[in-house]
């Protein structure tokens, strides 16, 4: 899996401008990828992927980085995005995997699981941020997203603020966020002291107070500093 890097595109309303540039360069099927839950204390880290091709029309009105939308707006948008995308998926890596391998490997596992859900092979992947956490040469093809003919995985292009500029990445962000939030709300019914229906597993004061009182459960990332002001637990 080769890696290319792009300069930061000025933030604004997401569009397919960058995806169309890549398609003019010969990459027909473009996949946008984004993660949620990297800095949570509990629950999975989740990665969304959305594929488009040259026939894909503009994204549904209002699509943008999931953090800029209300929960209700995100949920209303999901069916529209699922119909709009050529293919899509959301993959997860769970606390025990994060504890065993670290958060970067957890992101990679979740991303590979998301890609394995696609019913197509991407020509290129746009990854939000400036660090390619997806690529591990010795694992190319391990999760079934490599080209079956060549055995090669698609190239990855990192792009700063891609969730603010690329419709495919913004859509992936929304799908990942809604899926993960729903998982945390469901878990909250079995673990009410942690208030996951409100904090989604992040380091909210009530969550950390409950950790100090009750201790962690099997859905917590036990290798992290769960009750203190550790930088890793404050990331969003």
C-alpha positions as CSV (number, residue, x, y, z in Angstrom):
1,X,0.0,0.0,0.0
2,X,1.8,3.2,-1.1
3,X,1.2,6.5,0.5
4,X,0.8,9.9,-0.9
5,X,0.3,13.1,1.0
6,X,-1.7,16.2,0.1
7,X,-1.6,19.8,1.4
8,X,-4.2,21.0,3.7
9,X,-7.3,22.2,1.8
10,X,-8.9,25.3,3.1
11,X,-11.9,24.4,5.3
12,X,-15.4,25.2,4.2
13,X,-18.4,23.3,2.9
14,X,-17.4,19.8,2.0
15,X,-17.6,18.9,-1.7
16,X,-16.3,16.4,-4.2
17,X,-13.7,18.7,-5.5
18,X,-10.7,16.8,-4.2
19,X,-12.3,13.4,-5.1
20,X,-12.8,14.6,-8.7
21,X,-9.2,15.7,-8.9
22,X,-8.1,12.2,-7.9
23,X,-10.6,10.7,-10.4
24,X,-9.1,12.8,-13.2
25,X,-5.7,11.3,-12.2
26,X,-7.1,7.8,-12.9
27,X,-8.5,6.8,-9.5
28,X,-12.1,6.0,-10.4
29,X,-13.3,4.5,-7.0
30,X,-12.4,6.9,-4.2
31,X,-13.0,5.9,-0.6
32,X,-13.1,8.5,2.2
33,X,-12.2,7.3,5.7
34,X,-12.5,8.8,9.2
35,X,-12.5,7.6,12.8
36,X,-14.3,8.3,16.0
37,X,-13.7,7.3,19.5
38,X,-9.9,7.5,19.5
39,X,-9.8,9.3,22.8
40,X,-12.7,7.6,24.6
41,X,-12.1,5.8,27.9
42,X,-14.6,3.1,27.0
43,X,-16.1,1.4,24.0
44,X,-14.6,0.8,20.6
45,X,-12.7,3.0,18.2
46,X,-14.7,3.1,15.0
47,X,-13.8,3.8,11.4
48,X,-16.2,4.8,8.7
49,X,-15.6,4.4,5.0
50,X,-17.6,5.7,2.1
51,X,-16.9,4.9,-1.6
52,X,-17.8,7.0,-4.6
53,X,-17.0,6.8,-8.3
54,X,-17.2,9.2,-11.2
55,X,-21.0,8.6,-11.6
56,X,-21.7,9.6,-8.0
57,X,-23.6,12.9,-7.7
58,X,-23.0,15.6,-5.1
59,X,-23.5,14.6,-1.5
60,X,-26.9,15.2,0.2
61,X,-27.4,18.7,1.4
62,X,-26.0,19.4,4.9
63,X,-23.3,16.8,5.0
64,X,-20.3,17.9,7.0
65,X,-17.9,16.7,9.7
66,X,-20.0,14.8,12.2
67,X,-18.8,17.0,15.1
68,X,-20.5,20.0,13.5
69,X,-23.9,18.4,13.4
70,X,-26.4,17.7,16.2
71,X,-27.1,14.1,17.1
72,X,-30.6,14.4,15.5
73,X,-29.2,15.9,12.3
74,X,-26.6,13.1,12.0
75,X,-29.2,10.4,12.5
76,X,-31.5,11.9,9.9
77,X,-28.7,12.0,7.4
78,X,-27.6,8.3,7.7
79,X,-30.3,6.8,5.3
80,X,-29.5,9.5,2.8
81,X,-25.8,8.9,3.0
82,X,-26.2,5.1,2.7
83,X,-28.3,5.6,-0.5
84,X,-25.8,8.1,-1.9
85,X,-22.7,6.1,-1.4
86,X,-21.5,3.6,-3.9
87,X,-20.6,1.4,-0.9
88,X,-20.0,2.0,2.8
89,X,-19.0,0.3,6.0
90,X,-18.1,0.9,9.7
91,X,-15.5,-1.2,11.4
92,X,-14.6,-1.3,15.1
93,X,-11.7,-2.3,17.3
94,X,-12.6,-3.1,20.9
95,X,-11.1,-2.2,24.2
96,X,-9.3,-5.6,24.7
97,X,-7.7,-5.1,21.2
98,X,-6.7,-1.5,22.0
99,X,-5.2,-2.7,25.4
100,X,-3.3,-5.5,23.7
101,X,-2.0,-3.6,20.7
102,X,-2.3,0.1,21.3
103,X,-4.6,2.7,19.8
104,X,-2.8,3.1,16.4
105,X,-3.1,-0.6,15.8
106,X,-6.7,-0.4,17.0
107,X,-7.4,2.2,14.3
108,X,-5.8,0.0,11.7
109,X,-7.8,-3.0,12.7
110,X,-11.1,-0.9,12.6
111,X,-10.2,0.6,9.3
112,X,-9.4,-2.8,7.7
113,X,-12.6,-4.2,9.1
114,X,-14.5,-1.3,7.6
115,X,-12.8,-1.7,4.2
116,X,-13.6,-5.5,4.2
117,X,-17.3,-4.6,4.3
118,X,-17.2,-2.9,0.9
119,X,-18.4,-4.8,-2.1
120,X,-15.7,-3.3,-4.3
121,X,-12.0,-2.6,-4.3
122,X,-11.0,1.1,-3.9
123,X,-8.6,2.7,-6.3
124,X,-7.4,5.1,-3.6
125,X,-8.3,6.0,0.1
126,X,-8.5,9.5,1.5
127,X,-7.6,9.3,5.2
128,X,-8.4,12.3,7.4
129,X,-5.3,13.8,9.2
130,X,-1.6,13.8,8.5
131,X,-0.6,10.3,9.7
132,X,-1.3,7.1,7.8
133,X,-2.3,4.7,10.5
134,X,-3.8,2.3,8.0
135,X,-0.8,1.1,6.2
136,X,1.2,-1.9,7.3
137,X,3.0,-3.5,4.4
138,X,3.1,-7.0,5.9
139,X,-0.6,-7.0,6.4
140,X,-1.6,-6.0,2.9
141,X,-4.6,-8.1,1.8
142,X,-5.0,-9.6,5.3
143,X,-8.6,-8.3,5.6
144,X,-9.6,-8.8,2.1
145,X,-9.5,-5.3,0.7
146,X,-6.6,-5.8,-1.7
147,X,-7.2,-6.2,-5.4
148,X,-7.8,-9.9,-5.9
149,X,-5.9,-9.8,-9.2
150,X,-2.7,-8.0,-8.2
151,X,-2.8,-8.7,-4.4
152,X,-2.0,-5.0,-3.9
153,X,-3.9,-2.8,-1.5
154,X,-4.9,0.7,-2.7
155,X,-2.8,3.7,-2.1
156,X,-3.6,6.0,0.9
157,X,-3.6,9.8,0.7
158,X,-3.6,11.6,4.1
159,X,-5.3,15.0,4.0
160,X,-5.5,17.4,6.9
161,X,-9.1,18.5,7.7
162,X,-10.4,16.1,5.0
163,X,-13.6,15.8,7.1
164,X,-14.1,19.5,6.5
165,X,-13.4,19.5,2.7
166,X,-14.2,16.1,1.2
167,X,-17.8,14.9,1.1
168,X,-16.7,11.2,1.1
169,X,-14.7,11.7,4.3
170,X,-17.4,13.8,6.0
171,X,-20.0,11.2,5.2
172,X,-17.7,8.5,6.6
173,X,-17.4,10.6,9.8
174,X,-21.2,10.8,10.2
175,X,-21.7,7.1,9.6
176,X,-19.0,6.2,12.1
177,X,-20.2,8.6,14.7
178,X,-23.9,7.5,14.6
179,X,-22.9,3.8,14.6
180,X,-20.6,4.2,17.6
181,X,-22.9,6.5,19.5
182,X,-25.7,3.9,19.1
183,X,-23.5,1.2,20.5
184,X,-22.6,3.3,23.5
185,X,-26.2,4.2,24.2
186,X,-27.1,0.5,24.1
187,X,-24.3,-0.4,26.5
188,X,-25.4,2.3,28.9
189,X,-28.5,0.4,29.8
190,X,-26.4,-2.3,31.4
191,X,-23.9,0.1,33.0
192,X,-25.9,3.1,34.1
193,X,-23.4,4.6,36.6
194,X,-21.0,5.5,33.7
195,X,-23.6,7.5,31.8
196,X,-22.5,6.4,28.4
197,X,-25.8,7.5,26.9
198,X,-24.6,11.0,27.7
199,X,-20.8,10.9,27.4
200,X,-20.4,8.1,24.8
201,X,-17.4,6.8,26.8
202,X,-15.3,9.9,26.9
203,X,-13.7,11.4,30.0
204,X,-16.6,13.4,31.3
205,X,-16.5,14.2,35.0
206,X,-19.4,11.9,35.8
207,X,-17.8,9.1,34.0
208,X,-14.5,9.4,35.8
209,X,-16.3,9.8,39.1
210,X,-18.1,6.5,38.5
211,X,-14.8,4.9,37.6
212,X,-13.3,6.0,40.9
213,X,-16.4,4.6,42.8
214,X,-17.0,1.4,40.9
215,X,-13.8,0.7,39.0
216,X,-13.6,-0.2,35.3
217,X,-15.7,-2.8,33.5
218,X,-14.9,-5.0,30.5
219,X,-15.8,-2.2,28.1
220,X,-13.1,0.1,29.5
221,X,-9.6,0.5,28.0
222,X,-7.8,-0.7,31.1
223,X,-4.3,0.2,29.8
224,X,-5.3,3.9,29.9
225,X,-5.3,6.3,32.9
226,X,-9.0,6.1,33.3
227,X,-9.5,8.3,36.3
228,X,-6.8,11.0,35.9
229,X,-6.2,13.9,33.6
230,X,-4.2,11.8,31.1
231,X,-3.8,13.5,27.8
232,X,-4.9,10.3,25.9
233,X,-8.2,10.3,27.7
234,X,-9.0,13.9,26.8
235,X,-8.7,13.6,23.1
236,X,-11.9,13.7,21.0
